[in-house]
Amino acid sequence: MKRYFIRPLDTLFCRDGRPFDAGVDSEAASVFPPPQRTVYGAFRAAVLATDPNHRWGEDTTDNSLKKVVGDRRNKGDLTLLGPLVARTDPLQALFPTPLDVVRNPDTRQNVLLSPDGPELAGCSNLGQKGLRACVPPSEVTAPVEPARGLLLEGGALLNYLAGIAPQGLVADATLYRPEYRVGLKLGRVSRTAEAGFLYSAVHTRPANLDYCTGLVVEVGDDGGRLPEWLTLRLGGESRPADCREVADFDWSPYRERVRERVLVRRRFKALLTAPGLFPKNGWYPDFINGTTMTGTIPGTDLAVKLVGACVGRSVPAGGFNILTGPKPTTRAVPAGSVYFFEPVNAGNGAAGLVEKFVEVLHGPVLVPKGSQDPDDWKEGFNSVLIGGW
């Protein structure tokens, strides 16, 4: 995998997937970081641009290039992890705050929720049996507050994955801000303003003061075609962004600390670092049986039980297909959602469970083959980090 830092050279406008039609809404919202499909499409176009003989709008005839980018109907081998918000001096990737991180209003310190409460089937209309309520530590008596608008830097993330509540989170308002703009629809032929088509659009302005705000992504299976430095075109109006290859993140402390935590506790949790698509079950992974809340993790022989979850409000996931036009908008589980698992056979399978997940580190391990569009994981959906609890 190659790791790139993307620095926008202007504002970014990346739609959030919700409809924006005349008579329905007059404001187009933007999201940051941009959706996976937006960034994946930008790198796919960058790979195509390395072939001087390629004609835009047509499928490539170069088999080696087609193996990387695919054609208008299918994607090739190119894969993406991210994007994550990042800042420079020094370069730091910032991760979405897990939804099991909450604030104690009495001490103003963050604490971690855990599925140690009563079974939800007995105190709610949730039909899945075996799921337990996620509650704060017993010493916290006041109602807790969600940690909104915050991001985790590397050290805080390692603490979190090792079962320690992270402190000193980064406010996203210090990294980027909304910039409101007004526009008029122009006629296709006359290129003059049309009456009744006034709209507003919310762009994102990354910080560029003592440090630069950008994005970090990991790109794999590019066939060696992507250079160390390139210019990407991102989002609406194809705004330019400087893109440079950077050193990879050192995951060795993560491996050791997570291994120790899970070996002692005999359980683990999965943090979604990108939106999750689960077309069968909706809000929880498709490999889990909805009746028993158990299942075997794809690509492994590890049988686990889902005992709790902290899941946020769904986010729309859309896109554009050059052949068929706009993709249907689907609902995705937001990044930062957390799933708590226990091995079905804790005595014999714990050691293998730990070794498997510290080896994977992060990636689409919650994507069972055949349960969704096989190309979705290539765009970075369902990527997770494994931690202890």
N, C-alpha and C positions, 0 to 999 in steps of 0.2 A: 504494500500500500504506500502511496505517496501522500504526504501531508502538505496542504497548501494553506497559506494565509491570504485571504481576499480582503482588499482594502477598497471600499467604494470611493470613487472620485467625485461623486455627486450624491444628491439625495436618491433614495431607492423607493420605488413604488411597486409593491408586490401584493396583489389582491389576496384576500383571505378566503376566497371560494364561495362567498355568499352572492346571491343574484344582485345584479346592478342594472336594472332596466328602467327606462323612462316610465314614469307613473307609479313606480314601486318605491324607489329610494333615490335621493338626490345626493348622497354622500358615498363615496367609494373608500372603504377602509383598507389600510395597508398593515402588513404584519412584518415583524422582525424578530428573529432571523427569518429569511425568506423560506417558503415551503420547499420541501425536498425536491419535488418535481421541477421547480423553477431552476434550482442549482444544478440538478442532474442534466436538464436540458441545455444549460449553458456550457457544461463540460462536454456534452455530446456534440454540440455545435463546434466547440473548440477543436475537438478531435477531427471532425470533418474538414475544418479549415486547414488542417495540415496537408491535405491532398490538393495540389494546385489544379488537378484535372477534374475535381468533383464539381458538378453543376447543382446548385441549390434547387430544391424542389423535386429532385430525382433521386432514386436509389443508387448508391454507389455500385460500381462494377468491380471494384478492387476487393477481392475476397478477404484479404488480411484486414482491410479497413472495415468491411462488413462484419467480420467476426467480433470487432470491438463495439461498433455502434449499432449493428443490426440494420433493419430497414424501416419503412414507414409503418409496418404492421407489428414488428417484434423488435425488442431490444437485443443488443449483443451482450458481450461479456462484461462491459463496463459496469463497475459498481461504485457506490457512494456511501460514506458514513458521515453524518452531519446534515446540515451545518450547525455549528455551535458558535455562539457569540464569543468574541475574543478581543483582547486589547494588547497593546505593545508596551515595551520598556519595563520589564522584559515581556516577551510574548506569553500570554496566559489564555488558555481556553476556559470559558465560564459555562458551567452546566446548569440546566434548569433545576430550580429548587424542588426537591422531592416533596410530595404532598403529605408525607408523614412527619415533616418538620413543621412544628407549630411553636408559638411563643407563649411563654408563661407571663401573663400580665402583671403578676406580683413582683417577679424578679427581673423581668424584661430579658430573660434568657431563653434560648431555644431548647425545646425538648422533643423527644421522638415518641410518636404513637406506636403502639404494638397491638396485635390482635389478642389481647388478654381479657376482653370483655365478654359479655354473654353472647350466646348464639343469636344471630339476627333473625333466624326463622321463627323464634319464639317471641320476639318483641317488635316485629315489623312485617310488612307484606312481601318481603323478599323471599322467594320460593326456594332458593338454593340452601340445602341443609349443610351444616358443618362450618359455615362462615361465621366468624366471630367479630364482634365490634372492635374497632381500633380505638384504644383509649390511651391517655397520657399516663406517666408514672403515678403511683398511688400517692406520692407526697404532693402532687399538684392538685389543689382543691378548687381553684378558680377556673372558670371557663377559659379555654385556650383560644388563641387567635391565629388565623392562618398567616403564613409568611409569604405575602404577595409582593410581586415586583422586585424580587431578589434573585441573585444568581450565586452559584458556588464556584470559587476558584479551586485549583488543584488540591491544596492542602486540606481545605474544608471538606472536599469530596472524599478524600482518603479517610478522614475521620468518620464521616458518615457511613461509608461502606464497611468500616470496622466496628460499627455499632455505637459511635460517639456522636452526640448531637453537635452539629456544626454551629459555630458562632462567627460573628463578623462577616456576614454575607454582603455581597456587592449590590447596591441599588441600580436597577437598570436605567433609571432616570439620569444617572451620571455618565452613561455610555452612549445613549442616543435619545432623541426627542422627536415628537411629531411636528410636522411642518404643514400647515393648512394652506391649500391653494384652491383657486376658483378657476373653472374652465367653461368653454362654450363648445358645443358640438359643431364641427365644420362639415359643410356639404361635400359629398364625395367628388363632385364635378366642379362646382364653383369655388370650393375651399373658402367659403364665407360662412359666417355664423348663422345658424338656424334658430328661428324663434322658438322659445319654449324649451330649450335644451341647456339650461344653465345647471351646472353641477359643481360640487366641491370634491376634492381628493386630498387624502391625508398621506403625505410622503413621510419618510423616515430620514432624519438628518443624523448620521453618526458623529460622535464627538471627535474633534480633531484639535485638542488643546495641548496638554502636556503629554498625551498619549493618543494613539489612533485606535478607533474602534473598527472592528471588521468581523470576519468570519473565519473559522477553521473547518476544513473538510478533509476527509481522507478518501482518495480515489484509487481504485484498484483495477487491474486487468485492462490497462489502457494500451497494451501492446507496445509500450515504449514510445508512444507518439506524442505525449504531452511533454513540453519542455519545462525547464526549471522556472522560467518566467513567461507569462503570457497575459493578455488582456481579455477579460470576460465581458460579455454583455448581459446584464441582469435586469429582469423585471420589465415593467412598462417602459416604453420608449428605449429599451435596450441601453440603459445607462452603463457607462464604462466602469470597470473595476480592475485595479491592479492585482495580479495573482502571482505569488511567489512560493516556491517550494521551501519548506522549513523542516527543522529536525523533528523527529517523532517524540511523543510524550513517553517518559520513562514509567512503565507500568510495574516495575519490579517491586516497589514498596506495596503496591496494591495487592499483588499476588500473595505476598507473605502475610500481610495483615488479615486479608480475607480468609486465607487458609486457616490461620490460627482461630479466628472467630467462629467459623462454621464448624471446625472440628470440635470445638468446645461445646457449642450450642446445639449442634445437630439439626440445623435449619438454615434457611437463607431467604433473601428477598431479591426481587428483580426490579430495577429502576429503569423505566422507559426514558431513554435519552432522545427519542424521536417519537412522533405520533405512532400509535399502533392501530393496525387495521385487522379486525377480527370479524369477518362477515358472518360467521356462523353464530358466535356467542355474543357479539356486540361489545360488551365492556370488559370481558376477560378472555384469555387465550383460548383459541379454538381446540387445542389438544386436550383441554379439560372437559370431562364429562359433566354435563349440567346436573345430573342426578346425584352422583357420588362425589363430585368436585375433585376427582382424581384423574390422573392421566400420565402418559409417558412423554417426557420431553423429546421433541423431534431430534433425530440424529443420535440419540442415546438410548440406553436401556434403563434409565432412571425413572422410576415411578414416584410421583409426588402428589401431595394433596394441597389444594389451595385453601388456606385457612383464614385469609383476610386480605383486604385490599383498600388502598386509598386512591380513588379515581376521581379525576376532575371532570368538568363539563366537556362534552364532546366538541370537537373542532371540525369544520368542514374541510374535506380533501377533494379538490377538483383537479383540473389540468386541461391540456389541449392536445389533441391528436391531429397531426398534419393531414391525415387521410380522412378522418371522420368528423373532425371539428371538436368542440368542447366535450370533455369527458363527463359522465354523470357525477354529480357531487355525492360523496359518501361521507359518513360520519366516522371520525377516528378518535381513539382515546388520546388525550393530550400528553405531551412530554411532561415528565415529572410524576406520572402515576406510578404507584408502587404495588407489587403483588407479593404476598407472604406465602412461602411454601414450607412444607415439612415433608421429608421422605416417608413414603409409605412403610418401608422397611428400614427404620432408622438404625438398627443395630448393624446390619450387614452392608448397607449401601452408602453410608455416610462418607467413608474414605473415597470411594469412587466418585461420589457426587462432588466433593470438594475439588478433586484433581481435575475433573472435567471442566468445571466452571472457572477455575483460576487459569486454566489453559485458554478458554474461549475469550476471557476478558470482556469484550463487548462485541456485539454483532447480532444478526437476526436469529437468535437461538429460540425465540418464541414463535417462529413461523413454521408451522407444520406443512410439509409438501402437500399440494393438492387442495389446501383449504382456502386459498385466495389466489389472486392473479400472481403467477410465478415471477412476474417482473417487479412487483411492488417492493420486495426486499432489496432488489438492486438499487432502487432509488433511496434506500436508507430507512424505510419504515420498519417498525418493530425492533429497533436496535436497543439493546439493554446493557446495563452493568449489574453485576452480581455482588451483593453485599451480605453481611451477617446481621442478625437481629437477636 
